[in-house]
Structures are given as C-alpha cells and as structure tokens.
Amino acid sequence: MQDNQFDLTGKVAVVTGASRGLGQYLGRALARAGADLVITSRKLGDLTPFKEEIEALGRRALPLELDLRDEASIRAMAPKAIKHYGKIDVLVNNAGCNVRKPAVDITWEDWNLVLDTNLRGSFFVAQAFAPHMIANGYGRVINIGSVTSVFGYAGIGPYCASRGGIKQLTMSLADEWGVHGITVNCLAPGWFKTKQNAVLYENPEWVEYLKDRIPLKRPGQPNDLNGAIVFLASDASAYITGQTLLVDGGISTGAIRATTAKK
Ligand SMILES: NC(=O)c1ccc[n+]([C@@H]2O[C@H](COP(=O)([O-])OP(=O)(O)OC[C@H]3O[C@@H](n4cnc5c(N)ncnc54)[C@H](OP(=O)(O)O)[C@@H]3O)[C@@H](O)[C@H]2O)c1
C-alpha cells in the first residue's frame, strides 16, 4: 500500500465544465494532489487561463471541446483524451446548468436543456470512458450532484429531477462497473456562489436567509470541495462506491427556498 493514499501523482483526471466555477475548484484540487488534467468547455478559448494555471502548478492540462447536448461531441472527446495521455484514471462529470422558474412556467425546451445537459450528458460521457476503464481494470467516476439530489426545492424542478437522477445513475453504474475495478460516486455540493447562481446572491435578504439555513453559517468557498474530490479520486476511497457525499455546510439537515421569490 502506498504511504499517502491521497496522492494522485501519475493519475490523469478529466474534469468537464472547467471553464469556470466548481469545475475549476475541483480541477485545481486534483492538480494540487498530483493529477494531470483534461479540461473541457464548449469554447476551447475559455480554457486557456485555467490551462496556464494548472501548468504553473507543474501539472499537464489538455483542453478539449465538449458540448454535452451533442452526442458527436461527447463521442469525439473521450478518444482524444485517452490518446493524448495513454490512459484516463478519473472522470469528474461536473458540467451542468440550471433554469430557475416556477414549475408552471417551465417550457419543453427548458426541461430538455437541463435534463439533456445534466443527466443524459453525464451518462454518455461516463459511457464513453467506460470501455477504456474496464480494459484497465481501474477507474474513478465522480458525478457532481447537489443537495437537490436528496431534497426537492421549489423553483428548480427540472434541476432537482436531473440531480436526483444523477444519484440513482451513480448507484446503477457503481453496481454494474464495480466488478471491473471502477468506483462510481456522487459528490453533492451545497451552495457555492458561481455564475450559475450569482443572481441570487444579489439579494441581501436572501443571502441572510441562506446563511441562517446553513448550520455552518456560510455558503461554500472554493477550497471547501478539495478534501472530498481528492478523497473520491484517490485510493483512499477504494472500497467506497455508489455513494453520495454531501459537502454542504450541513444544509441538507434542513430546507431552503431556491429562488428569491417568497412562497
Ligand atoms: N454552484 C453551486 O452552488 C452548485 C451546487 C451543486 C451542484 N452544482 C453543479 O456543479 C456544476 C458546476 O456548477 P457551477 O456552479 O460551477 O456552474 P457554472 O459556473 O455555470 O459552470 C458550468 C460549467 O458547465 C459547462 N457547461 C454548461 N453547459 C454545458 C454543455 N451543454 N456542454 C458542456 N459543458 C457545459 C460550462 O462550460 P462552457 O460554458 O464553457 O461550455 C461551465 O464550465 C454544475 O453541474 C452544477 O449544477 C453547482
């Protein structure tokens, strides 16, 4: 057994949606623990600053284009990643989106956008890497879920459906791929201010309400996911699969409004 089970030196991790936000928090943590990265965005140019940051840490970073709503894009990305490094050890299915509207106003297109991106997209990215991981007898798939994987919030129905689905998908893939040495877990962050939800944080009343509902009394900060992502990507979690790990300051002990509108 290696001395430091959390060491990712020599491992290669794919992080989808690494042009900003949580994808960068997660990628940075993995690189600091020793991993080389594949980073994705719909726009290659948006990955340049992060690629440079990872290289400054002494790690390698391969930027690749990926649109989760486009099957051909998913099928093209995985072979490029595998060919470049010769192997992929870790997949972090992070890219995703949200639509905040009352359920009665959700359109067919809103539903498709969120479910296609968050749930269908994550499944097919995992599927694209699975034959390679199966052949290697090793893999760590980490699906990014949310508190909404385990709780339902008003105003984000499709998102909650997609994140609940991610939790169930995680368990199904864990059951199917465990025999091949692949673990599949769900990392479920609580509330982190990013582009996806920044508009909510413009309302001080809502921010106070949010903080009040979080037992640790603050939203998540960029480094708050570091321990969990490195743990799930490393040999330290070798006997853990199919699980959902909430990193949420404890908010999953209670409930919150997910929009600024009062009920
Ligand atoms: N922020 C939170 O509090 C929070 C909490 C729990 C879970 N999450 C989840 O964590 C993930 C990252 O969230 P975030 O807050 O960092 O959001 P963000 O700042 O909006 O970033 C979303 C990322 O996903 C990528 N993306 C969006 N649609 C895509 C598509 N169709 N194809 C490929 N990539 C796509 C974006 O890449 P490009 O636009 O560059 O293509 C971007 O890099 C999401 O899945 C989100 O649901 C967030």
The ligand as an SDF file (V2000), in Angstrom:
LIG
                    3D

 48 52  0  0  0  0  0  0  0  0999 V2000
  -22.7390   26.4000   -7.7110 N   0  0  0  0  0  0  0  0  0  0  0  0
  -23.3890   25.5960   -6.8810 C   0  0  0  0  0  0  0  0  0  0  0  0
  -23.7940   26.0150   -5.7790 O   0  0  0  0  0  0  0  0  0  0  0  0
  -23.6280   24.1600   -7.2520 C   0  0  0  0  0  0  0  0  0  0  0  0
  -24.1160   23.3080   -6.2460 C   0  0  0  0  0  0  0  0  0  0  0  0
  -24.3200   21.9720   -6.5540 C   0  0  0  0  0  0  0  0  0  0  0  0
  -24.0300   21.4930   -7.8090 C   0  0  0  0  0  0  0  0  0  0  0  0
  -23.5730   22.3470   -8.7650 N   0  0  0  0  0  0  0  0  0  0  0  0
  -23.2700   21.7650  -10.0570 C   0  0  0  0  0  0  0  0  0  0  0  0
  -21.8820   21.8700  -10.2710 O   0  0  0  0  0  0  0  0  0  0  0  0
  -21.6110   22.0130  -11.6640 C   0  0  0  0  0  0  0  0  0  0  0  0
  -20.8130   23.2870  -11.9170 C   0  0  0  0  0  0  0  0  0  0  0  0
  -21.6240   24.3650  -11.4920 O   0  0  0  0  0  0  0  0  0  0  0  0
  -21.1310   25.8650  -11.4310 P   0  0  0  0  0  0  0  0  0  0  0  0
  -21.8890   26.4880  -10.3290 O   0  0  0  0  0  0  0  0  0  0  0  0
  -19.6510   25.9140  -11.4610 O   0  0  0  0  0  0  0  0  0  0  0  0
  -21.7510   26.4100  -12.8010 O   0  0  0  0  0  0  0  0  0  0  0  0
  -21.1590   27.4040  -13.9130 P   0  0  0  0  0  0  0  0  0  0  0  0
  -20.2720   28.4090  -13.2960 O   0  0  0  0  0  0  0  0  0  0  0  0
  -22.3390   27.8700  -14.6750 O   0  0  0  0  0  0  0  0  0  0  0  0
  -20.2870   26.4320  -14.8260 O   0  0  0  0  0  0  0  0  0  0  0  0
  -20.9150   25.4500  -15.5790 C   0  0  0  0  0  0  0  0  0  0  0  0
  -19.8960   24.7110  -16.4000 C   0  0  0  0  0  0  0  0  0  0  0  0
  -20.6010   23.7170  -17.1480 O   0  0  0  0  0  0  0  0  0  0  0  0
  -20.2780   23.8550  -18.5160 C   0  0  0  0  0  0  0  0  0  0  0  0
  -21.4360   23.5660  -19.3590 N   0  0  0  0  0  0  0  0  0  0  0  0
  -22.6910   24.0790  -19.2780 C   0  0  0  0  0  0  0  0  0  0  0  0
  -23.4690   23.5970  -20.2590 N   0  0  0  0  0  0  0  0  0  0  0  0
  -22.6900   22.7430  -20.9800 C   0  0  0  0  0  0  0  0  0  0  0  0
  -22.8980   21.9210  -22.1140 C   0  0  0  0  0  0  0  0  0  0  0  0
  -24.0920   21.8810  -22.7710 N   0  0  0  0  0  0  0  0  0  0  0  0
  -21.8810   21.1760  -22.5640 N   0  0  0  0  0  0  0  0  0  0  0  0
  -20.6860   21.1980  -21.9550 C   0  0  0  0  0  0  0  0  0  0  0  0
  -20.3980   21.9540  -20.8880 N   0  0  0  0  0  0  0  0  0  0  0  0
  -21.3950   22.7210  -20.3940 C   0  0  0  0  0  0  0  0  0  0  0  0
  -19.8130   25.2940  -18.6950 C   0  0  0  0  0  0  0  0  0  0  0  0
  -18.8690   25.2960  -19.7450 O   0  0  0  0  0  0  0  0  0  0  0  0
  -18.9060   26.2920  -21.0230 P   0  0  0  0  0  0  0  0  0  0  0  0
  -19.9990   27.2940  -20.7880 O   0  0  0  0  0  0  0  0  0  0  0  0
  -17.5540   26.8900  -21.0110 O   0  0  0  0  0  0  0  0  0  0  0  0
  -19.1630   25.3650  -22.1610 O   0  0  0  0  0  0  0  0  0  0  0  0
  -19.1640   25.6030  -17.3510 C   0  0  0  0  0  0  0  0  0  0  0  0
  -17.8010   25.2720  -17.3760 O   0  0  0  0  0  0  0  0  0  0  0  0
  -22.9680   22.0330  -12.3650 C   0  0  0  0  0  0  0  0  0  0  0  0
  -23.2790   20.7400  -12.7980 O   0  0  0  0  0  0  0  0  0  0  0  0
  -23.9030   22.4590  -11.2440 C   0  0  0  0  0  0  0  0  0  0  0  0
  -25.2060   22.0490  -11.4600 O   0  0  0  0  0  0  0  0  0  0  0  0
  -23.3560   23.6660   -8.5210 C   0  0  0  0  0  0  0  0  0  0  0  0
  1  2  1  0
  2  3  2  0
  2  4  1  0
  4  5  1  0
  4 48  2  0
  5  6  2  0
  6  7  1  0
  7  8  2  0
  8  9  1  0
  8 48  1  0
  9 10  1  0
  9 46  1  0
 10 11  1  0
 11 12  1  0
 11 44  1  0
 12 13  1  0
 13 14  1  0
 14 15  2  0
 14 16  1  0
 14 17  1  0
 17 18  1  0
 18 19  2  0
 18 20  1  0
 18 21  1  0
 21 22  1  0
 22 23  1  0
 23 24  1  0
 23 42  1  0
 24 25  1  0
 25 26  1  0
 25 36  1  0
 26 27  1  0
 26 35  1  0
 27 28  2  0
 28 29  1  0
 29 30  1  0
 29 35  2  0
 30 31  1  0
 30 32  2  0
 32 33  1  0
 33 34  2  0
 34 35  1  0
 36 37  1  0
 36 42  1  0
 37 38  1  0
 38 39  2  0
 38 40  1  0
 38 41  1  0
 42 43  1  0
 44 45  1  0
 44 46  1  0
 46 47  1  0
M  CHG  2   8   1  16  -1
M  END
$$$$
